[in-house]
Amino acid sequence: MALNAFSPPGESLLLFHICHNVTNRFVALIGEIENMAASSRFRRILSKVEGYLELEMPEKALEELAKIDEQYRSRFSVQYLHGMAYRDRQQYDQALPYFLRALAEKPERVEVFLALAWCYKRIDRLDEAISAMEQAYRVAPQEPIVLYNMACYWSLAGDKTNALSWLGRALRMDQDLRKLIDDEPDFDTLRHDPDFEMIVRSK
């Protein structure tokens, strides 16, 4: 009887449950609206970040990224853009953890492997740069820039055979990559090698 003293009797009990369920649905709806608003805010921040990175303003990009709500911070886009901002600031050691977390979220994203290798190269971890590109190749074997970058890193490593093999395959896939070669310092050690010149000249 003591329990009934705190429960609506008879028809009031049914009304109580109906009101309770309506309230729950209303609260859930408010939550959905708030999530939609947060999601909209999240997208606006990402758009600003991308704009700042295009304008080569990584400090501003990081300021915007700091505004992202906790619930979104582990997302691929947030991790990747953090990495790109630190990369653009030439803080390669700080960029690496973000790229690695981005890959953990989406291991099929070739652009992350490219960025990861870029950073490894610039902190004298060339073996890891090559390893990152090998993983990129397994993900996207038909992507010419992957093969081209592989050639660059093997050239830096002093492995002419691998460098020329990857370069030849990259150029066969995309002739436009030839436009990059003249200004590519990674090939400086091969610049006057007759085999290198033959591959570059061949159509």
C-alpha positions in Angstrom: 0.0 0.0 0.0 2.9 2.3 0.7 4.1 1.9 -2.9 0.6 2.9 -4.3 0.8 6.1 -2.4 3.5 7.3 -4.9 1.8 5.8 -8.0 -1.2 7.4 -9.9 -4.2 5.0 -9.4 -6.5 3.6 -12.0 -6.9 5.7 -15.2 -4.4 8.2 -13.8 -1.7 5.5 -14.0 -2.3 5.1 -17.8 -2.3 8.9 -18.2 1.0 9.0 -16.2 2.7 6.6 -18.5 1.4 8.4 -21.7 2.7 11.7 -20.4 5.9 10.1 -19.3 6.4 8.6 -22.8 5.5 11.9 -24.5 8.0 13.7 -22.3 10.7 11.2 -23.2 10.0 11.6 -26.9 10.1 15.4 -26.5 13.4 15.2 -24.6 14.8 12.8 -27.3 13.6 15.3 -30.0 15.4 18.2 -28.3 18.5 16.0 -28.2 18.2 15.3 -31.9 17.8 19.0 -32.7 20.8 19.9 -30.5 22.9 17.2 -32.2 21.8 18.6 -35.6 22.9 22.1 -34.5 26.1 20.8 -33.1 26.7 18.9 -36.4 26.0 22.0 -38.4 28.5 23.9 -36.2 31.0 21.1 -36.7 30.7 21.3 -40.4 31.1 25.1 -40.4 34.3 24.8 -38.3 35.7 22.2 -40.7 34.9 24.4 -43.7 36.8 27.3 -42.0 39.8 25.0 -41.2 40.0 23.8 -44.8 39.9 27.4 -46.0 42.7 28.5 -43.6 44.8 25.6 -44.8 44.3 26.5 -48.4 45.4 30.1 -47.5 48.5 28.7 -45.8 47.3 29.9 -42.4 47.8 26.7 -40.2 47.8 28.7 -36.9 44.2 29.9 -37.6 43.3 26.4 -38.6 44.4 25.1 -35.3 42.5 27.8 -33.5 39.3 26.7 -35.2 40.0 23.0 -34.5 40.3 23.8 -30.8 36.6 24.9 -30.9 35.3 21.5 -32.0 33.2 19.7 -29.4 34.6 16.7 -27.6 32.2 14.3 -29.2 33.7 15.1 -32.7 37.4 15.2 -31.9 38.2 11.6 -32.7 36.7 11.8 -36.2 38.8 11.1 -39.2 38.4 14.6 -40.6 39.4 16.3 -37.4 42.5 14.1 -37.0 43.5 14.5 -40.6 43.1 18.3 -40.6 45.1 18.6 -37.3 47.9 16.6 -38.9 47.8 18.8 -42.0 47.9 22.0 -39.9 51.0 20.8 -38.0 52.6 19.6 -41.2 52.1 23.0 -42.7 53.8 24.5 -39.6 56.7 22.1 -40.3 56.0 20.5 -36.9 56.3 17.0 -38.4 56.7 15.1 -35.1 53.4 16.7 -33.9 51.6 15.9 -37.1 52.4 12.2 -37.1 50.1 11.1 -34.2 47.2 12.8 -35.9 47.8 11.1 -39.2 48.2 7.7 -37.5 44.9 8.1 -35.7 43.3 9.2 -38.9 44.5 6.0 -40.5 43.2 3.9 -37.6 39.8 5.4 -38.5 40.0 5.0 -42.3 43.0 2.8 -43.3 42.0 3.1 -47.0 42.6 6.8 -47.3 45.7 7.3 -49.6 46.1 11.0 -48.9 46.9 10.2 -45.3 49.7 7.8 -46.3 51.1 10.5 -48.6 51.0 13.0 -45.7 52.5 10.5 -43.3 55.4 9.7 -45.7 55.9 13.5 -46.3 56.5 13.9 -42.5 58.7 10.9 -42.1 60.9 12.0 -44.9 61.4 15.4 -43.3 62.5 14.0 -39.9 65.0 11.6 -41.5 62.9 8.5 -41.1 63.1 7.5 -44.7 62.5 3.8 -44.1 59.2 4.6 -42.6 58.3 7.0 -45.4 58.9 4.1 -47.9 56.9 1.8 -45.7 54.0 4.2 -45.6 54.1 4.4 -49.4 54.2 0.6 -49.7 51.0 0.5 -47.7 49.5 3.2 -49.9 50.4 1.1 -52.9 48.6 -1.9 -51.5 45.5 0.3 -51.0 45.7 2.1 -54.4 48.0 0.4 -56.9 46.5 2.4 -59.8 47.2 5.8 -58.3 50.1 7.3 -60.2 51.2 9.8 -57.5 51.8 6.9 -55.1 54.2 5.2 -57.6 55.9 8.6 -58.3 56.4 9.3 -54.6 57.8 5.8 -54.1 60.3 6.6 -56.9 61.3 9.8 -55.0 61.9 8.0 -51.7 63.9 5.2 -53.3 66.0 7.8 -55.1 66.7 9.5 -51.7 67.6 6.1 -50.3 70.2 5.7 -53.1 68.5 2.7 -54.6 68.6 3.5 -58.3 67.0 0.2 -59.5 63.8 0.7 -57.4 63.7 4.4 -58.1 63.7 4.0 -61.9 61.3 1.0 -61.7 58.7 3.0 -59.8 59.3 6.1 -61.9 58.9 4.3 -65.2 55.6 2.7 -64.1 54.3 6.0 -62.7 55.1 7.8 -66.0 53.4 5.1 -68.1 50.3 5.6 -66.0 50.3 9.4 -66.1 52.5 11.3 -68.6 51.7 14.6 -66.8 53.9 13.6 -64.0 56.9 14.5 -66.2 56.2 18.1 -65.5 57.2 17.5 -61.9 60.6 16.0 -62.5 62.6 19.0 -63.4 61.8 20.7 -60.1 62.0 17.5 -58.0 65.1 17.6 -55.7 64.6 14.0 -54.8 65.9 13.0 -58.2 69.0 15.2 -58.0 71.3 12.2 -57.5 70.0 10.6 -60.7 69.7 13.8 -62.7 72.6 13.0 -65.1 72.2 9.2 -65.0 71.7 7.9 -68.6 69.1 5.4 -67.5 67.1 8.1 -65.7 67.3 10.4 -68.7 66.1 7.6 -71.0 63.0 7.0 -68.8 62.3 10.7 -68.6 62.6 11.2 -72.3 60.6 8.1 -73.4 57.0 8.5 -74.2 
